[in-house]
Amino acid sequence: MANRTDGLAALLTATPDWPAVLAQVARAFDCGTGTIHRTDSETGLLRLIAHQGIPPHVLPMLLPKIDAIPFGKGIAGCAAERKEAVQLCNLQEALGGVAKPDARKTNVQGALAVPILGADGRVLGVLGVGKHSPYDFTDSEIADLKACAALVATRF
């Protein structure tokens, strides 16, 4: 896709359909999975607001673990803590020191998470996508996912 943000702004209405927004982003990156987490202002945890592509047979076990993520834990939590993109080429082979072992149950291999930052630099949430094959996201793809996250930030 020439411009991975194409069509995203139209989905970011006053009350966005977050699963539709995530589906658009995942398609733009040819990814089978994705998540959007929002920082809970009361607890400081990343709260899951949309997910896509998590296998139904692992969803009941995995959902409680990804519903509320502390900064610094897992791929999303590390992206939030570092305020930078975090990626793993093959989650099935190596956890990269950031992913939890249960993350392998998603069958995701190439994973990328970027923080959703406010204008003041505060972490509003995290946007993540994943592929079912080993994959190194390029600098251009990372920049494009950051651009998607910046658009999402306008509705957080």
Phi and psi in radians as a Rosetta constraint file:
Dihedral C 1 N 2 CA 2 C 2 CIRCULARHARMONIC -1.098 0.35
Dihedral N 2 CA 2 C 2 N 3 CIRCULARHARMONIC -0.822 0.35
Dihedral C 2 N 3 CA 3 C 3 CIRCULARHARMONIC -2.222 0.35
Dihedral N 3 CA 3 C 3 N 4 CIRCULARHARMONIC 1.863 0.35
Dihedral C 3 N 4 CA 4 C 4 CIRCULARHARMONIC -1.217 0.35
Dihedral N 4 CA 4 C 4 N 5 CIRCULARHARMONIC -0.207 0.35
Dihedral C 4 N 5 CA 5 C 5 CIRCULARHARMONIC -1.594 0.35
Dihedral N 5 CA 5 C 5 N 6 CIRCULARHARMONIC -0.096 0.35
Dihedral C 5 N 6 CA 6 C 6 CIRCULARHARMONIC -0.947 0.35
Dihedral N 6 CA 6 C 6 N 7 CIRCULARHARMONIC 2.271 0.35
Dihedral C 6 N 7 CA 7 C 7 CIRCULARHARMONIC 1.450 0.35
Dihedral N 7 CA 7 C 7 N 8 CIRCULARHARMONIC -0.226 0.35
Dihedral C 7 N 8 CA 8 C 8 CIRCULARHARMONIC -1.232 0.35
Dihedral N 8 CA 8 C 8 N 9 CIRCULARHARMONIC -0.757 0.35
Dihedral C 8 N 9 CA 9 C 9 CIRCULARHARMONIC -1.011 0.35
Dihedral N 9 CA 9 C 9 N 10 CIRCULARHARMONIC -0.624 0.35
Dihedral C 9 N 10 CA 10 C 10 CIRCULARHARMONIC -1.154 0.35
Dihedral N 10 CA 10 C 10 N 11 CIRCULARHARMONIC -0.451 0.35
Dihedral C 10 N 11 CA 11 C 11 CIRCULARHARMONIC -1.455 0.35
Dihedral N 11 CA 11 C 11 N 12 CIRCULARHARMONIC -0.296 0.35
Dihedral C 11 N 12 CA 12 C 12 CIRCULARHARMONIC -1.577 0.35
Dihedral N 12 CA 12 C 12 N 13 CIRCULARHARMONIC 1.200 0.35
Dihedral C 12 N 13 CA 13 C 13 CIRCULARHARMONIC -1.387 0.35
Dihedral N 13 CA 13 C 13 N 14 CIRCULARHARMONIC -3.051 0.35
Dihedral C 13 N 14 CA 14 C 14 CIRCULARHARMONIC -1.018 0.35
Dihedral N 14 CA 14 C 14 N 15 CIRCULARHARMONIC -0.596 0.35
Dihedral C 14 N 15 CA 15 C 15 CIRCULARHARMONIC -2.264 0.35
Dihedral N 15 CA 15 C 15 N 16 CIRCULARHARMONIC 1.483 0.35
Dihedral C 15 N 16 CA 16 C 16 CIRCULARHARMONIC -1.105 0.35
Dihedral N 16 CA 16 C 16 N 17 CIRCULARHARMONIC 2.564 0.35
Dihedral C 16 N 17 CA 17 C 17 CIRCULARHARMONIC -1.506 0.35
Dihedral N 17 CA 17 C 17 N 18 CIRCULARHARMONIC 1.628 0.35
Dihedral C 17 N 18 CA 18 C 18 CIRCULARHARMONIC -1.035 0.35
Dihedral N 18 CA 18 C 18 N 19 CIRCULARHARMONIC -0.702 0.35
Dihedral C 18 N 19 CA 19 C 19 CIRCULARHARMONIC -1.049 0.35
Dihedral N 19 CA 19 C 19 N 20 CIRCULARHARMONIC -0.640 0.35
Dihedral C 19 N 20 CA 20 C 20 CIRCULARHARMONIC -1.199 0.35
Dihedral N 20 CA 20 C 20 N 21 CIRCULARHARMONIC -0.693 0.35
Dihedral C 20 N 21 CA 21 C 21 CIRCULARHARMONIC -1.065 0.35
Dihedral N 21 CA 21 C 21 N 22 CIRCULARHARMONIC -0.825 0.35
Dihedral C 21 N 22 CA 22 C 22 CIRCULARHARMONIC -1.108 0.35
Dihedral N 22 CA 22 C 22 N 23 CIRCULARHARMONIC -0.714 0.35
Dihedral C 22 N 23 CA 23 C 23 CIRCULARHARMONIC -1.052 0.35
Dihedral N 23 CA 23 C 23 N 24 CIRCULARHARMONIC -0.724 0.35
Dihedral C 23 N 24 CA 24 C 24 CIRCULARHARMONIC -1.082 0.35
Dihedral N 24 CA 24 C 24 N 25 CIRCULARHARMONIC -0.791 0.35
Dihedral C 24 N 25 CA 25 C 25 CIRCULARHARMONIC -1.132 0.35
Dihedral N 25 CA 25 C 25 N 26 CIRCULARHARMONIC -0.813 0.35
Dihedral C 25 N 26 CA 26 C 26 CIRCULARHARMONIC -1.036 0.35
Dihedral N 26 CA 26 C 26 N 27 CIRCULARHARMONIC -0.765 0.35
Dihedral C 26 N 27 CA 27 C 27 CIRCULARHARMONIC -1.054 0.35
Dihedral N 27 CA 27 C 27 N 28 CIRCULARHARMONIC -0.735 0.35
Dihedral C 27 N 28 CA 28 C 28 CIRCULARHARMONIC -1.078 0.35
Dihedral N 28 CA 28 C 28 N 29 CIRCULARHARMONIC -0.466 0.35
Dihedral C 28 N 29 CA 29 C 29 CIRCULARHARMONIC -1.853 0.35
Dihedral N 29 CA 29 C 29 N 30 CIRCULARHARMONIC 0.145 0.35
Dihedral C 29 N 30 CA 30 C 30 CIRCULARHARMONIC 0.950 0.35
Dihedral N 30 CA 30 C 30 N 31 CIRCULARHARMONIC 0.793 0.35
Dihedral C 30 N 31 CA 31 C 31 CIRCULARHARMONIC -1.948 0.35
Dihedral N 31 CA 31 C 31 N 32 CIRCULARHARMONIC 2.527 0.35
Dihedral C 31 N 32 CA 32 C 32 CIRCULARHARMONIC -1.574 0.35
Dihedral N 32 CA 32 C 32 N 33 CIRCULARHARMONIC -0.292 0.35
Dihedral C 32 N 33 CA 33 C 33 CIRCULARHARMONIC -2.305 0.35
Dihedral N 33 CA 33 C 33 N 34 CIRCULARHARMONIC 2.833 0.35
Dihedral C 33 N 34 CA 34 C 34 CIRCULARHARMONIC -3.043 0.35
Dihedral N 34 CA 34 C 34 N 35 CIRCULARHARMONIC 2.825 0.35
Dihedral C 34 N 35 CA 35 C 35 CIRCULARHARMONIC -2.532 0.35
Dihedral N 35 CA 35 C 35 N 36 CIRCULARHARMONIC 2.652 0.35
Dihedral C 35 N 36 CA 36 C 36 CIRCULARHARMONIC -2.213 0.35
Dihedral N 36 CA 36 C 36 N 37 CIRCULARHARMONIC 2.193 0.35
Dihedral C 36 N 37 CA 37 C 37 CIRCULARHARMONIC -2.030 0.35
Dihedral N 37 CA 37 C 37 N 38 CIRCULARHARMONIC 2.538 0.35
Dihedral C 37 N 38 CA 38 C 38 CIRCULARHARMONIC -2.056 0.35
Dihedral N 38 CA 38 C 38 N 39 CIRCULARHARMONIC 2.419 0.35
Dihedral C 38 N 39 CA 39 C 39 CIRCULARHARMONIC -1.253 0.35
Dihedral N 39 CA 39 C 39 N 40 CIRCULARHARMONIC 2.165 0.35
Dihedral C 39 N 40 CA 40 C 40 CIRCULARHARMONIC -1.388 0.35
Dihedral N 40 CA 40 C 40 N 41 CIRCULARHARMONIC 2.081 0.35
Dihedral C 40 N 41 CA 41 C 41 CIRCULARHARMONIC -1.160 0.35
Dihedral N 41 CA 41 C 41 N 42 CIRCULARHARMONIC -0.415 0.35
Dihedral C 41 N 42 CA 42 C 42 CIRCULARHARMONIC -1.464 0.35
Dihedral N 42 CA 42 C 42 N 43 CIRCULARHARMONIC -0.736 0.35
Dihedral C 42 N 43 CA 43 C 43 CIRCULARHARMONIC -1.749 0.35
Dihedral N 43 CA 43 C 43 N 44 CIRCULARHARMONIC -0.357 0.35
Dihedral C 43 N 44 CA 44 C 44 CIRCULARHARMONIC 1.357 0.35
Dihedral N 44 CA 44 C 44 N 45 CIRCULARHARMONIC 0.075 0.35
Dihedral C 44 N 45 CA 45 C 45 CIRCULARHARMONIC -1.526 0.35
Dihedral N 45 CA 45 C 45 N 46 CIRCULARHARMONIC 2.695 0.35
Dihedral C 45 N 46 CA 46 C 46 CIRCULARHARMONIC -1.445 0.35
Dihedral N 46 CA 46 C 46 N 47 CIRCULARHARMONIC 2.038 0.35
Dihedral C 46 N 47 CA 47 C 47 CIRCULARHARMONIC -1.780 0.35
Dihedral N 47 CA 47 C 47 N 48 CIRCULARHARMONIC 2.291 0.35
Dihedral C 47 N 48 CA 48 C 48 CIRCULARHARMONIC -1.198 0.35
Dihedral N 48 CA 48 C 48 N 49 CIRCULARHARMONIC 2.201 0.35
Dihedral C 48 N 49 CA 49 C 49 CIRCULARHARMONIC -2.024 0.35
Dihedral N 49 CA 49 C 49 N 50 CIRCULARHARMONIC -0.276 0.35
Dihedral C 49 N 50 CA 50 C 50 CIRCULARHARMONIC -2.773 0.35
Dihedral N 50 CA 50 C 50 N 51 CIRCULARHARMONIC 2.515 0.35
Dihedral C 50 N 51 CA 51 C 51 CIRCULARHARMONIC -2.520 0.35
Dihedral N 51 CA 51 C 51 N 52 CIRCULARHARMONIC 2.716 0.35
Dihedral C 51 N 52 CA 52 C 52 CIRCULARHARMONIC -2.575 0.35
Dihedral N 52 CA 52 C 52 N 53 CIRCULARHARMONIC 2.433 0.35
Dihedral C 52 N 53 CA 53 C 53 CIRCULARHARMONIC 1.402 0.35
Dihedral N 53 CA 53 C 53 N 54 CIRCULARHARMONIC 0.124 0.35
Dihedral C 53 N 54 CA 54 C 54 CIRCULARHARMONIC -1.328 0.35
Dihedral N 54 CA 54 C 54 N 55 CIRCULARHARMONIC 2.191 0.35
Dihedral C 54 N 55 CA 55 C 55 CIRCULARHARMONIC -0.961 0.35
Dihedral N 55 CA 55 C 55 N 56 CIRCULARHARMONIC 2.321 0.35
Dihedral C 55 N 56 CA 56 C 56 CIRCULARHARMONIC -0.986 0.35
Dihedral N 56 CA 56 C 56 N 57 CIRCULARHARMONIC -0.566 0.35
Dihedral C 56 N 57 CA 57 C 57 CIRCULARHARMONIC -1.278 0.35
Dihedral N 57 CA 57 C 57 N 58 CIRCULARHARMONIC -0.317 0.35
Dihedral C 57 N 58 CA 58 C 58 CIRCULARHARMONIC -1.852 0.35
Dihedral N 58 CA 58 C 58 N 59 CIRCULARHARMONIC -0.161 0.35
Dihedral C 58 N 59 CA 59 C 59 CIRCULARHARMONIC -0.990 0.35
Dihedral N 59 CA 59 C 59 N 60 CIRCULARHARMONIC -0.799 0.35
Dihedral C 59 N 60 CA 60 C 60 CIRCULARHARMONIC -1.071 0.35
Dihedral N 60 CA 60 C 60 N 61 CIRCULARHARMONIC -0.587 0.35
Dihedral C 60 N 61 CA 61 C 61 CIRCULARHARMONIC -1.391 0.35
Dihedral N 61 CA 61 C 61 N 62 CIRCULARHARMONIC -0.666 0.35
Dihedral C 61 N 62 CA 62 C 62 CIRCULARHARMONIC -1.462 0.35
Dihedral N 62 CA 62 C 62 N 63 CIRCULARHARMONIC -0.609 0.35
Dihedral C 62 N 63 CA 63 C 63 CIRCULARHARMONIC -0.943 0.35
Dihedral N 63 CA 63 C 63 N 64 CIRCULARHARMONIC -0.800 0.35
Dihedral C 63 N 64 CA 64 C 64 CIRCULARHARMONIC -1.081 0.35
Dihedral N 64 CA 64 C 64 N 65 CIRCULARHARMONIC -0.443 0.35
Dihedral C 64 N 65 CA 65 C 65 CIRCULARHARMONIC -1.462 0.35
Dihedral N 65 CA 65 C 65 N 66 CIRCULARHARMONIC -0.414 0.35
Dihedral C 65 N 66 CA 66 C 66 CIRCULARHARMONIC -1.869 0.35
Dihedral N 66 CA 66 C 66 N 67 CIRCULARHARMONIC -0.038 0.35
Dihedral C 66 N 67 CA 67 C 67 CIRCULARHARMONIC -1.253 0.35
Dihedral N 67 CA 67 C 67 N 68 CIRCULARHARMONIC -0.607 0.35
Dihedral C 67 N 68 CA 68 C 68 CIRCULARHARMONIC -2.428 0.35
Dihedral N 68 CA 68 C 68 N 69 CIRCULARHARMONIC 1.862 0.35
Dihedral C 68 N 69 CA 69 C 69 CIRCULARHARMONIC -2.006 0.35
Dihedral N 69 CA 69 C 69 N 70 CIRCULARHARMONIC 2.227 0.35
Dihedral C 69 N 70 CA 70 C 70 CIRCULARHARMONIC -1.266 0.35
Dihedral N 70 CA 70 C 70 N 71 CIRCULARHARMONIC 2.607 0.35
Dihedral C 70 N 71 CA 71 C 71 CIRCULARHARMONIC -0.996 0.35
Dihedral N 71 CA 71 C 71 N 72 CIRCULARHARMONIC 2.396 0.35
Dihedral C 71 N 72 CA 72 C 72 CIRCULARHARMONIC 1.614 0.35
Dihedral N 72 CA 72 C 72 N 73 CIRCULARHARMONIC -0.127 0.35
Dihedral C 72 N 73 CA 73 C 73 CIRCULARHARMONIC -1.952 0.35
Dihedral N 73 CA 73 C 73 N 74 CIRCULARHARMONIC 2.280 0.35
Dihedral C 73 N 74 CA 74 C 74 CIRCULARHARMONIC 1.235 0.35
Dihedral N 74 CA 74 C 74 N 75 CIRCULARHARMONIC -3.138 0.35
Dihedral C 74 N 75 CA 75 C 75 CIRCULARHARMONIC -1.135 0.35
Dihedral N 75 CA 75 C 75 N 76 CIRCULARHARMONIC -0.829 0.35
Dihedral C 75 N 76 CA 76 C 76 CIRCULARHARMONIC -1.121 0.35
Dihedral N 76 CA 76 C 76 N 77 CIRCULARHARMONIC -0.785 0.35
Dihedral C 76 N 77 CA 77 C 77 CIRCULARHARMONIC -1.102 0.35
Dihedral N 77 CA 77 C 77 N 78 CIRCULARHARMONIC -0.639 0.35
Dihedral C 77 N 78 CA 78 C 78 CIRCULARHARMONIC -1.213 0.35
Dihedral N 78 CA 78 C 78 N 79 CIRCULARHARMONIC -0.679 0.35
Dihedral C 78 N 79 CA 79 C 79 CIRCULARHARMONIC -1.077 0.35
Dihedral N 79 CA 79 C 79 N 80 CIRCULARHARMONIC -0.697 0.35
Dihedral C 79 N 80 CA 80 C 80 CIRCULARHARMONIC -1.166 0.35
Dihedral N 80 CA 80 C 80 N 81 CIRCULARHARMONIC -0.818 0.35
Dihedral C 80 N 81 CA 81 C 81 CIRCULARHARMONIC -1.121 0.35
Dihedral N 81 CA 81 C 81 N 82 CIRCULARHARMONIC -0.733 0.35
Dihedral C 81 N 82 CA 82 C 82 CIRCULARHARMONIC -1.440 0.35
Dihedral N 82 CA 82 C 82 N 83 CIRCULARHARMONIC -0.296 0.35
Dihedral C 82 N 83 CA 83 C 83 CIRCULARHARMONIC 0.994 0.35
Dihedral N 83 CA 83 C 83 N 84 CIRCULARHARMONIC 0.688 0.35
Dihedral C 83 N 84 CA 84 C 84 CIRCULARHARMONIC -2.669 0.35
Dihedral N 84 CA 84 C 84 N 85 CIRCULARHARMONIC 2.895 0.35
Dihedral C 84 N 85 CA 85 C 85 CIRCULARHARMONIC -1.129 0.35
Dihedral N 85 CA 85 C 85 N 86 CIRCULARHARMONIC 2.491 0.35
Dihedral C 85 N 86 CA 86 C 86 CIRCULARHARMONIC -2.227 0.35
Dihedral N 86 CA 86 C 86 N 87 CIRCULARHARMONIC 2.270 0.35
Dihedral C 86 N 87 CA 87 C 87 CIRCULARHARMONIC -2.397 0.35
Dihedral N 87 CA 87 C 87 N 88 CIRCULARHARMONIC 2.675 0.35
Dihedral C 87 N 88 CA 88 C 88 CIRCULARHARMONIC -2.261 0.35
Dihedral N 88 CA 88 C 88 N 89 CIRCULARHARMONIC 2.303 0.35
Dihedral C 88 N 89 CA 89 C 89 CIRCULARHARMONIC -1.268 0.35
Dihedral N 89 CA 89 C 89 N 90 CIRCULARHARMONIC -0.708 0.35
Dihedral C 89 N 90 CA 90 C 90 CIRCULARHARMONIC -2.564 0.35
Dihedral N 90 CA 90 C 90 N 91 CIRCULARHARMONIC 1.603 0.35
Dihedral C 90 N 91 CA 91 C 91 CIRCULARHARMONIC -1.045 0.35
Dihedral N 91 CA 91 C 91 N 92 CIRCULARHARMONIC -0.464 0.35
Dihedral C 91 N 92 CA 92 C 92 CIRCULARHARMONIC -1.294 0.35
Dihedral N 92 CA 92 C 92 N 93 CIRCULARHARMONIC -0.404 0.35
Dihedral C 92 N 93 CA 93 C 93 CIRCULARHARMONIC -1.699 0.35
Dihedral N 93 CA 93 C 93 N 94 CIRCULARHARMONIC -0.682 0.35
Dihedral C 93 N 94 CA 94 C 94 CIRCULARHARMONIC -2.581 0.35
Dihedral N 94 CA 94 C 94 N 95 CIRCULARHARMONIC 2.401 0.35
Dihedral C 94 N 95 CA 95 C 95 CIRCULARHARMONIC -1.494 0.35
Dihedral N 95 CA 95 C 95 N 96 CIRCULARHARMONIC -0.067 0.35
Dihedral C 95 N 96 CA 96 C 96 CIRCULARHARMONIC 1.087 0.35
Dihedral N 96 CA 96 C 96 N 97 CIRCULARHARMONIC 0.267 0.35
Dihedral C 96 N 97 CA 97 C 97 CIRCULARHARMONIC 1.307 0.35
Dihedral N 97 CA 97 C 97 N 98 CIRCULARHARMONIC 0.047 0.35
Dihedral C 97 N 98 CA 98 C 98 CIRCULARHARMONIC -2.157 0.35
Dihedral N 98 CA 98 C 98 N 99 CIRCULARHARMONIC -0.594 0.35
Dihedral C 98 N 99 CA 99 C 99 CIRCULARHARMONIC -1.467 0.35
Dihedral N 99 CA 99 C 99 N 100 CIRCULARHARMONIC 2.653 0.35
Dihedral C 99 N 100 CA 100 C 100 CIRCULARHARMONIC -1.578 0.35
Dihedral N 100 CA 100 C 100 N 101 CIRCULARHARMONIC 2.620 0.35
Dihedral C 100 N 101 CA 101 C 101 CIRCULARHARMONIC -0.944 0.35
Dihedral N 101 CA 101 C 101 N 102 CIRCULARHARMONIC -0.629 0.35
Dihedral C 101 N 102 CA 102 C 102 CIRCULARHARMONIC -1.134 0.35
Dihedral N 102 CA 102 C 102 N 103 CIRCULARHARMONIC -0.313 0.35
Dihedral C 102 N 103 CA 103 C 103 CIRCULARHARMONIC -1.073 0.35
Dihedral N 103 CA 103 C 103 N 104 CIRCULARHARMONIC -0.449 0.35
Dihedral C 103 N 104 CA 104 C 104 CIRCULARHARMONIC -1.124 0.35
Dihedral N 104 CA 104 C 104 N 105 CIRCULARHARMONIC -0.432 0.35
Dihedral C 104 N 105 CA 105 C 105 CIRCULARHARMONIC -1.192 0.35
Dihedral N 105 CA 105 C 105 N 106 CIRCULARHARMONIC -0.223 0.35
Dihedral C 105 N 106 CA 106 C 106 CIRCULARHARMONIC -1.357 0.35
Dihedral N 106 CA 106 C 106 N 107 CIRCULARHARMONIC -0.234 0.35
Dihedral C 106 N 107 CA 107 C 107 CIRCULARHARMONIC 1.194 0.35
Dihedral N 107 CA 107 C 107 N 108 CIRCULARHARMONIC 0.198 0.35
Dihedral C 107 N 108 CA 108 C 108 CIRCULARHARMONIC -1.306 0.35
Dihedral N 108 CA 108 C 108 N 109 CIRCULARHARMONIC 2.488 0.35
Dihedral C 108 N 109 CA 109 C 109 CIRCULARHARMONIC -2.012 0.35
Dihedral N 109 CA 109 C 109 N 110 CIRCULARHARMONIC -1.217 0.35
Dihedral C 109 N 110 CA 110 C 110 CIRCULARHARMONIC -1.391 0.35
Dihedral N 110 CA 110 C 110 N 111 CIRCULARHARMONIC 2.131 0.35
Dihedral C 110 N 111 CA 111 C 111 CIRCULARHARMONIC -2.298 0.35
Dihedral N 111 CA 111 C 111 N 112 CIRCULARHARMONIC 2.519 0.35
Dihedral C 111 N 112 CA 112 C 112 CIRCULARHARMONIC -2.486 0.35
Dihedral N 112 CA 112 C 112 N 113 CIRCULARHARMONIC 2.278 0.35
Dihedral C 112 N 113 CA 113 C 113 CIRCULARHARMONIC -2.272 0.35
Dihedral N 113 CA 113 C 113 N 114 CIRCULARHARMONIC 2.401 0.35
Dihedral C 113 N 114 CA 114 C 114 CIRCULARHARMONIC -2.247 0.35
Dihedral N 114 CA 114 C 114 N 115 CIRCULARHARMONIC 2.547 0.35
Dihedral C 114 N 115 CA 115 C 115 CIRCULARHARMONIC -1.261 0.35
Dihedral N 115 CA 115 C 115 N 116 CIRCULARHARMONIC 2.592 0.35
Dihedral C 115 N 116 CA 116 C 116 CIRCULARHARMONIC -1.723 0.35
Dihedral N 116 CA 116 C 116 N 117 CIRCULARHARMONIC 1.922 0.35
Dihedral C 116 N 117 CA 117 C 117 CIRCULARHARMONIC -1.842 0.35
Dihedral N 117 CA 117 C 117 N 118 CIRCULARHARMONIC 2.462 0.35
Dihedral C 117 N 118 CA 118 C 118 CIRCULARHARMONIC -1.407 0.35
Dihedral N 118 CA 118 C 118 N 119 CIRCULARHARMONIC 2.977 0.35
Dihedral C 118 N 119 CA 119 C 119 CIRCULARHARMONIC -1.043 0.35
Dihedral N 119 CA 119 C 119 N 120 CIRCULARHARMONIC -0.474 0.35
Dihedral C 119 N 120 CA 120 C 120 CIRCULARHARMONIC -1.537 0.35
Dihedral N 120 CA 120 C 120 N 121 CIRCULARHARMONIC 0.061 0.35
Dihedral C 120 N 121 CA 121 C 121 CIRCULARHARMONIC 1.530 0.35
Dihedral N 121 CA 121 C 121 N 122 CIRCULARHARMONIC -0.043 0.35
Dihedral C 121 N 122 CA 122 C 122 CIRCULARHARMONIC -1.233 0.35
Dihedral N 122 CA 122 C 122 N 123 CIRCULARHARMONIC 2.494 0.35
Dihedral C 122 N 123 CA 123 C 123 CIRCULARHARMONIC -1.397 0.35
Dihedral N 123 CA 123 C 123 N 124 CIRCULARHARMONIC 1.961 0.35
Dihedral C 123 N 124 CA 124 C 124 CIRCULARHARMONIC -1.539 0.35
Dihedral N 124 CA 124 C 124 N 125 CIRCULARHARMONIC -0.391 0.35
Dihedral C 124 N 125 CA 125 C 125 CIRCULARHARMONIC 3.011 0.35
Dihedral N 125 CA 125 C 125 N 126 CIRCULARHARMONIC -2.887 0.35
Dihedral C 125 N 126 CA 126 C 126 CIRCULARHARMONIC -2.474 0.35
Dihedral N 126 CA 126 C 126 N 127 CIRCULARHARMONIC 2.426 0.35
Dihedral C 126 N 127 CA 127 C 127 CIRCULARHARMONIC -1.986 0.35
Dihedral N 127 CA 127 C 127 N 128 CIRCULARHARMONIC 2.211 0.35
Dihedral C 127 N 128 CA 128 C 128 CIRCULARHARMONIC -2.315 0.35
Dihedral N 128 CA 128 C 128 N 129 CIRCULARHARMONIC 2.582 0.35
Dihedral C 128 N 129 CA 129 C 129 CIRCULARHARMONIC -2.372 0.35
Dihedral N 129 CA 129 C 129 N 130 CIRCULARHARMONIC 2.758 0.35
Dihedral C 129 N 130 CA 130 C 130 CIRCULARHARMONIC -2.607 0.35
Dihedral N 130 CA 130 C 130 N 131 CIRCULARHARMONIC 2.656 0.35
Dihedral C 130 N 131 CA 131 C 131 CIRCULARHARMONIC -1.988 0.35
Dihedral N 131 CA 131 C 131 N 132 CIRCULARHARMONIC 2.712 0.35
Dihedral C 131 N 132 CA 132 C 132 CIRCULARHARMONIC -1.605 0.35
Dihedral N 132 CA 132 C 132 N 133 CIRCULARHARMONIC 0.349 0.35
Dihedral C 132 N 133 CA 133 C 133 CIRCULARHARMONIC -2.486 0.35
Dihedral N 133 CA 133 C 133 N 134 CIRCULARHARMONIC 2.734 0.35
Dihedral C 133 N 134 CA 134 C 134 CIRCULARHARMONIC -0.990 0.35
Dihedral N 134 CA 134 C 134 N 135 CIRCULARHARMONIC 2.420 0.35
Dihedral C 134 N 135 CA 135 C 135 CIRCULARHARMONIC -2.805 0.35
Dihedral N 135 CA 135 C 135 N 136 CIRCULARHARMONIC 2.304 0.35
Dihedral C 135 N 136 CA 136 C 136 CIRCULARHARMONIC -1.774 0.35
Dihedral N 136 CA 136 C 136 N 137 CIRCULARHARMONIC 1.985 0.35
Dihedral C 136 N 137 CA 137 C 137 CIRCULARHARMONIC -1.204 0.35
Dihedral N 137 CA 137 C 137 N 138 CIRCULARHARMONIC 2.431 0.35
Dihedral C 137 N 138 CA 138 C 138 CIRCULARHARMONIC -1.385 0.35
Dihedral N 138 CA 138 C 138 N 139 CIRCULARHARMONIC 2.891 0.35
Dihedral C 138 N 139 CA 139 C 139 CIRCULARHARMONIC -1.028 0.35
Dihedral N 139 CA 139 C 139 N 140 CIRCULARHARMONIC -0.652 0.35
Dihedral C 139 N 140 CA 140 C 140 CIRCULARHARMONIC -1.134 0.35
Dihedral N 140 CA 140 C 140 N 141 CIRCULARHARMONIC -0.736 0.35
Dihedral C 140 N 141 CA 141 C 141 CIRCULARHARMONIC -1.158 0.35
Dihedral N 141 CA 141 C 141 N 142 CIRCULARHARMONIC -0.685 0.35
Dihedral C 141 N 142 CA 142 C 142 CIRCULARHARMONIC -1.090 0.35
Dihedral N 142 CA 142 C 142 N 143 CIRCULARHARMONIC -0.787 0.35
Dihedral C 142 N 143 CA 143 C 143 CIRCULARHARMONIC -1.067 0.35
Dihedral N 143 CA 143 C 143 N 144 CIRCULARHARMONIC -0.692 0.35
Dihedral C 143 N 144 CA 144 C 144 CIRCULARHARMONIC -1.166 0.35
Dihedral N 144 CA 144 C 144 N 145 CIRCULARHARMONIC -0.693 0.35
Dihedral C 144 N 145 CA 145 C 145 CIRCULARHARMONIC -1.193 0.35
Dihedral N 145 CA 145 C 145 N 146 CIRCULARHARMONIC -0.609 0.35
Dihedral C 145 N 146 CA 146 C 146 CIRCULARHARMONIC -1.098 0.35
Dihedral N 146 CA 146 C 146 N 147 CIRCULARHARMONIC -0.666 0.35
Dihedral C 146 N 147 CA 147 C 147 CIRCULARHARMONIC -1.132 0.35
Dihedral N 147 CA 147 C 147 N 148 CIRCULARHARMONIC -0.699 0.35
Dihedral C 147 N 148 CA 148 C 148 CIRCULARHARMONIC -1.094 0.35
Dihedral N 148 CA 148 C 148 N 149 CIRCULARHARMONIC -0.754 0.35
Dihedral C 148 N 149 CA 149 C 149 CIRCULARHARMONIC -1.094 0.35
Dihedral N 149 CA 149 C 149 N 150 CIRCULARHARMONIC -0.649 0.35
Dihedral C 149 N 150 CA 150 C 150 CIRCULARHARMONIC -1.123 0.35
Dihedral N 150 CA 150 C 150 N 151 CIRCULARHARMONIC -0.652 0.35
Dihedral C 150 N 151 CA 151 C 151 CIRCULARHARMONIC -1.178 0.35
Dihedral N 151 CA 151 C 151 N 152 CIRCULARHARMONIC -0.749 0.35
Dihedral C 151 N 152 CA 152 C 152 CIRCULARHARMONIC -1.035 0.35
Dihedral N 152 CA 152 C 152 N 153 CIRCULARHARMONIC -0.660 0.35
Dihedral C 152 N 153 CA 153 C 153 CIRCULARHARMONIC -1.006 0.35
Dihedral N 153 CA 153 C 153 N 154 CIRCULARHARMONIC -0.482 0.35
Dihedral C 153 N 154 CA 154 C 154 CIRCULARHARMONIC -1.160 0.35
Dihedral N 154 CA 154 C 154 N 155 CIRCULARHARMONIC -0.279 0.35
Dihedral C 154 N 155 CA 155 C 155 CIRCULARHARMONIC -2.009 0.35
Dihedral N 155 CA 155 C 155 N 156 CIRCULARHARMONIC 0.132 0.35
